[in-house]
């Protein structure tokens, strides 16, 4: 059992390789066990426990609804690729999750 402690900054991400993405940054508002919350969520939505069926956005929304997470607006600063600074870019804060 691993507890997400209140006040901890969490980076929620998913996928692998070219499908990898950051969902967003959140602060834990209360201590909670993420794996336990996932099991309870999947118990209420068994169809999302099947491979290729998990609705991660719905799970994040549930954690927000339960008062465990707060969505933190953030900006992205891309430092380039292949040691080439010409691809540098900065983007303004993301939109908040409802």
CNS distance restraints for C-alpha pairs under 8 A (distance, minus, plus):
assign (resid   1 and name CA) (resid  33 and name CA) 6.83 0.50 0.50
assign (resid   1 and name CA) (resid  35 and name CA) 7.70 0.50 0.50
assign (resid   2 and name CA) (resid  33 and name CA) 5.98 0.50 0.50
assign (resid   2 and name CA) (resid  34 and name CA) 7.56 0.50 0.50
assign (resid   2 and name CA) (resid  35 and name CA) 7.81 0.50 0.50
assign (resid   3 and name CA) (resid  31 and name CA) 6.39 0.50 0.50
assign (resid   3 and name CA) (resid  32 and name CA) 5.42 0.50 0.50
assign (resid   3 and name CA) (resid  33 and name CA) 4.54 0.50 0.50
assign (resid   3 and name CA) (resid  34 and name CA) 6.95 0.50 0.50
assign (resid   4 and name CA) (resid   8 and name CA) 6.94 0.50 0.50
assign (resid   4 and name CA) (resid  28 and name CA) 6.76 0.50 0.50
assign (resid   4 and name CA) (resid  30 and name CA) 7.97 0.50 0.50
assign (resid   4 and name CA) (resid  31 and name CA) 5.52 0.50 0.50
assign (resid   4 and name CA) (resid  32 and name CA) 5.35 0.50 0.50
assign (resid   4 and name CA) (resid  33 and name CA) 6.04 0.50 0.50
assign (resid   4 and name CA) (resid  34 and name CA) 6.84 0.50 0.50
assign (resid   5 and name CA) (resid  28 and name CA) 6.48 0.50 0.50
assign (resid   5 and name CA) (resid  30 and name CA) 6.53 0.50 0.50
assign (resid   5 and name CA) (resid  31 and name CA) 4.42 0.50 0.50
assign (resid   5 and name CA) (resid  32 and name CA) 6.76 0.50 0.50
assign (resid   6 and name CA) (resid  27 and name CA) 7.52 0.50 0.50
assign (resid   6 and name CA) (resid  28 and name CA) 4.77 0.50 0.50
assign (resid   6 and name CA) (resid  29 and name CA) 4.90 0.50 0.50
assign (resid   6 and name CA) (resid  30 and name CA) 4.28 0.50 0.50
assign (resid   6 and name CA) (resid  31 and name CA) 4.82 0.50 0.50
assign (resid   6 and name CA) (resid  32 and name CA) 7.97 0.50 0.50
assign (resid   7 and name CA) (resid  27 and name CA) 5.89 0.50 0.50
assign (resid   7 and name CA) (resid  28 and name CA) 5.31 0.50 0.50
assign (resid   7 and name CA) (resid  29 and name CA) 6.04 0.50 0.50
assign (resid   7 and name CA) (resid  30 and name CA) 7.46 0.50 0.50
assign (resid   8 and name CA) (resid  27 and name CA) 5.57 0.50 0.50
assign (resid   8 and name CA) (resid  28 and name CA) 5.42 0.50 0.50
assign (resid   9 and name CA) (resid  25 and name CA) 6.95 0.50 0.50
assign (resid   9 and name CA) (resid  26 and name CA) 5.81 0.50 0.50
assign (resid   9 and name CA) (resid  27 and name CA) 4.59 0.50 0.50
assign (resid   9 and name CA) (resid  28 and name CA) 6.63 0.50 0.50
assign (resid  10 and name CA) (resid  25 and name CA) 5.63 0.50 0.50
assign (resid  10 and name CA) (resid  26 and name CA) 5.11 0.50 0.50
assign (resid  10 and name CA) (resid  27 and name CA) 5.90 0.50 0.50
assign (resid  10 and name CA) (resid  28 and name CA) 7.20 0.50 0.50
assign (resid  11 and name CA) (resid  22 and name CA) 7.16 0.50 0.50
assign (resid  11 and name CA) (resid  23 and name CA) 7.58 0.50 0.50
assign (resid  11 and name CA) (resid  24 and name CA) 5.95 0.50 0.50
assign (resid  11 and name CA) (resid  25 and name CA) 4.60 0.50 0.50
assign (resid  11 and name CA) (resid  26 and name CA) 6.46 0.50 0.50
assign (resid  12 and name CA) (resid  22 and name CA) 6.04 0.50 0.50
assign (resid  12 and name CA) (resid  23 and name CA) 5.34 0.50 0.50
assign (resid  12 and name CA) (resid  24 and name CA) 5.57 0.50 0.50
assign (resid  12 and name CA) (resid  25 and name CA) 6.24 0.50 0.50
assign (resid  12 and name CA) (resid  26 and name CA) 7.54 0.50 0.50
assign (resid  13 and name CA) (resid  20 and name CA) 7.36 0.50 0.50
assign (resid  13 and name CA) (resid  21 and name CA) 5.70 0.50 0.50
assign (resid  13 and name CA) (resid  22 and name CA) 4.24 0.50 0.50
assign (resid  13 and name CA) (resid  23 and name CA) 5.20 0.50 0.50
assign (resid  13 and name CA) (resid  24 and name CA) 7.21 0.50 0.50
assign (resid  14 and name CA) (resid  19 and name CA) 7.99 0.50 0.50
assign (resid  14 and name CA) (resid  20 and name CA) 5.68 0.50 0.50
assign (resid  14 and name CA) (resid  21 and name CA) 5.69 0.50 0.50
assign (resid  14 and name CA) (resid  22 and name CA) 6.58 0.50 0.50
assign (resid  14 and name CA) (resid  23 and name CA) 7.30 0.50 0.50
assign (resid  15 and name CA) (resid  19 and name CA) 5.03 0.50 0.50
assign (resid  15 and name CA) (resid  20 and name CA) 4.01 0.50 0.50
assign (resid  15 and name CA) (resid  21 and name CA) 6.28 0.50 0.50
assign (resid  16 and name CA) (resid  20 and name CA) 4.48 0.50 0.50
assign (resid  24 and name CA) (resid  71 and name CA) 7.37 0.50 0.50
assign (resid  24 and name CA) (resid  72 and name CA) 7.55 0.50 0.50
assign (resid  24 and name CA) (resid  74 and name CA) 7.93 0.50 0.50
assign (resid  25 and name CA) (resid  71 and name CA) 6.27 0.50 0.50
assign (resid  25 and name CA) (resid  72 and name CA) 5.52 0.50 0.50
assign (resid  25 and name CA) (resid  73 and name CA) 7.38 0.50 0.50
assign (resid  25 and name CA) (resid  74 and name CA) 7.30 0.50 0.50
assign (resid  26 and name CA) (resid  69 and name CA) 5.96 0.50 0.50
assign (resid  26 and name CA) (resid  70 and name CA) 5.25 0.50 0.50
assign (resid  26 and name CA) (resid  71 and name CA) 4.60 0.50 0.50
assign (resid  26 and name CA) (resid  72 and name CA) 5.23 0.50 0.50
assign (resid  27 and name CA) (resid  69 and name CA) 5.60 0.50 0.50
assign (resid  27 and name CA) (resid  70 and name CA) 5.23 0.50 0.50
assign (resid  27 and name CA) (resid  71 and name CA) 6.83 0.50 0.50
assign (resid  27 and name CA) (resid  72 and name CA) 7.04 0.50 0.50
assign (resid  28 and name CA) (resid  68 and name CA) 5.58 0.50 0.50
assign (resid  28 and name CA) (resid  69 and name CA) 4.78 0.50 0.50
assign (resid  28 and name CA) (resid  70 and name CA) 6.60 0.50 0.50
assign (resid  29 and name CA) (resid  67 and name CA) 6.62 0.50 0.50
assign (resid  29 and name CA) (resid  68 and name CA) 5.11 0.50 0.50
assign (resid  29 and name CA) (resid  69 and name CA) 5.57 0.50 0.50
assign (resid  29 and name CA) (resid  70 and name CA) 6.71 0.50 0.50
assign (resid  30 and name CA) (resid  67 and name CA) 7.38 0.50 0.50
assign (resid  30 and name CA) (resid  68 and name CA) 5.44 0.50 0.50
assign (resid  30 and name CA) (resid  69 and name CA) 7.82 0.50 0.50
assign (resid  31 and name CA) (resid  68 and name CA) 7.49 0.50 0.50
assign (resid  32 and name CA) (resid  37 and name CA) 7.80 0.50 0.50
assign (resid  32 and name CA) (resid  68 and name CA) 7.03 0.50 0.50
assign (resid  33 and name CA) (resid  37 and name CA) 6.26 0.50 0.50
assign (resid  34 and name CA) (resid  38 and name CA) 6.13 0.50 0.50
assign (resid  35 and name CA) (resid  39 and name CA) 6.30 0.50 0.50
assign (resid  36 and name CA) (resid  40 and name CA) 6.30 0.50 0.50
assign (resid  37 and name CA) (resid  41 and name CA) 6.07 0.50 0.50
assign (resid  37 and name CA) (resid  63 and name CA) 7.98 0.50 0.50
assign (resid  38 and name CA) (resid  42 and name CA) 6.08 0.50 0.50
assign (resid  38 and name CA) (resid  59 and name CA) 7.44 0.50 0.50
assign (resid  39 and name CA) (resid  43 and name CA) 6.01 0.50 0.50
assign (resid  40 and name CA) (resid  44 and name CA) 6.43 0.50 0.50
assign (resid  41 and name CA) (resid  45 and name CA) 6.23 0.50 0.50
assign (resid  41 and name CA) (resid  59 and name CA) 6.97 0.50 0.50
assign (resid  42 and name CA) (resid  46 and name CA) 5.12 0.50 0.50
assign (resid  42 and name CA) (resid  47 and name CA) 7.82 0.50 0.50
assign (resid  42 and name CA) (resid  48 and name CA) 6.43 0.50 0.50
assign (resid  42 and name CA) (resid  49 and name CA) 5.86 0.50 0.50
assign (resid  45 and name CA) (resid  49 and name CA) 7.38 0.50 0.50
assign (resid  46 and name CA) (resid  50 and name CA) 7.53 0.50 0.50
assign (resid  47 and name CA) (resid  53 and name CA) 7.02 0.50 0.50
assign (resid  48 and name CA) (resid  53 and name CA) 4.83 0.50 0.50
assign (resid  48 and name CA) (resid  54 and name CA) 4.35 0.50 0.50
assign (resid  48 and name CA) (resid  55 and name CA) 6.33 0.50 0.50
assign (resid  49 and name CA) (resid  53 and name CA) 6.65 0.50 0.50
assign (resid  49 and name CA) (resid  54 and name CA) 6.00 0.50 0.50
assign (resid  50 and name CA) (resid  54 and name CA) 6.93 0.50 0.50
assign (resid  55 and name CA) (resid  59 and name CA) 6.57 0.50 0.50
assign (resid  56 and name CA) (resid  60 and name CA) 6.23 0.50 0.50
assign (resid  57 and name CA) (resid  61 and name CA) 6.11 0.50 0.50
assign (resid  58 and name CA) (resid  62 and name CA) 6.14 0.50 0.50
assign (resid  59 and name CA) (resid  63 and name CA) 6.35 0.50 0.50
assign (resid  60 and name CA) (resid  64 and name CA) 6.30 0.50 0.50
assign (resid  61 and name CA) (resid  65 and name CA) 6.06 0.50 0.50
assign (resid  61 and name CA) (resid  97 and name CA) 7.87 0.50 0.50
assign (resid  61 and name CA) (resid  98 and name CA) 7.60 0.50 0.50
assign (resid  62 and name CA) (resid  66 and name CA) 6.07 0.50 0.50
assign (resid  63 and name CA) (resid  67 and name CA) 6.40 0.50 0.50
assign (resid  63 and name CA) (resid  68 and name CA) 5.37 0.50 0.50
assign (resid  63 and name CA) (resid  69 and name CA) 5.89 0.50 0.50
assign (resid  64 and name CA) (resid  68 and name CA) 5.70 0.50 0.50
assign (resid  64 and name CA) (resid  69 and name CA) 4.78 0.50 0.50
assign (resid  64 and name CA) (resid  70 and name CA) 6.30 0.50 0.50
assign (resid  64 and name CA) (resid  71 and name CA) 7.92 0.50 0.50
assign (resid  71 and name CA) (resid  96 and name CA) 6.54 0.50 0.50
assign (resid  71 and name CA) (resid  97 and name CA) 6.66 0.50 0.50
assign (resid  72 and name CA) (resid  96 and name CA) 7.48 0.50 0.50
assign (resid  73 and name CA) (resid  93 and name CA) 5.48 0.50 0.50
assign (resid  73 and name CA) (resid  94 and name CA) 5.58 0.50 0.50
assign (resid  73 and name CA) (resid  95 and name CA) 6.85 0.50 0.50
assign (resid  73 and name CA) (resid  96 and name CA) 6.36 0.50 0.50
assign (resid  74 and name CA) (resid  92 and name CA) 7.48 0.50 0.50
assign (resid  74 and name CA) (resid  93 and name CA) 4.55 0.50 0.50
assign (resid  74 and name CA) (resid  94 and name CA) 5.73 0.50 0.50
assign (resid  75 and name CA) (resid  90 and name CA) 7.32 0.50 0.50
assign (resid  75 and name CA) (resid  91 and name CA) 5.64 0.50 0.50
assign (resid  75 and name CA) (resid  92 and name CA) 4.92 0.50 0.50
assign (resid  75 and name CA) (resid  93 and name CA) 4.18 0.50 0.50
assign (resid  75 and name CA) (resid  94 and name CA) 6.40 0.50 0.50
assign (resid  76 and name CA) (resid  90 and name CA) 5.71 0.50 0.50
assign (resid  76 and name CA) (resid  91 and name CA) 5.22 0.50 0.50
assign (resid  76 and name CA) (resid  92 and name CA) 6.93 0.50 0.50
assign (resid  76 and name CA) (resid  93 and name CA) 7.37 0.50 0.50
assign (resid  77 and name CA) (resid  88 and name CA) 7.51 0.50 0.50
assign (resid  77 and name CA) (resid  89 and name CA) 5.93 0.50 0.50
assign (resid  77 and name CA) (resid  90 and name CA) 4.44 0.50 0.50
assign (resid  77 and name CA) (resid  91 and name CA) 6.52 0.50 0.50
assign (resid  78 and name CA) (resid  87 and name CA) 7.82 0.50 0.50
assign (resid  78 and name CA) (resid  88 and name CA) 5.45 0.50 0.50
assign (resid  78 and name CA) (resid  89 and name CA) 5.25 0.50 0.50
assign (resid  78 and name CA) (resid  90 and name CA) 6.27 0.50 0.50
assign (resid  79 and name CA) (resid  85 and name CA) 6.74 0.50 0.50
assign (resid  79 and name CA) (resid  87 and name CA) 7.31 0.50 0.50
assign (resid  79 and name CA) (resid  88 and name CA) 4.97 0.50 0.50
assign (resid  79 and name CA) (resid  89 and name CA) 7.01 0.50 0.50
assign (resid  80 and name CA) (resid  84 and name CA) 5.75 0.50 0.50
assign (resid  80 and name CA) (resid  85 and name CA) 5.41 0.50 0.50
assign (resid  80 and name CA) (resid  86 and name CA) 7.02 0.50 0.50
assign (resid  80 and name CA) (resid  87 and name CA) 4.81 0.50 0.50
assign (resid  80 and name CA) (resid  88 and name CA) 4.83 0.50 0.50
assign (resid  80 and name CA) (resid  89 and name CA) 7.72 0.50 0.50
assign (resid  81 and name CA) (resid  85 and name CA) 7.51 0.50 0.50
assign (resid  81 and name CA) (resid  87 and name CA) 6.97 0.50 0.50
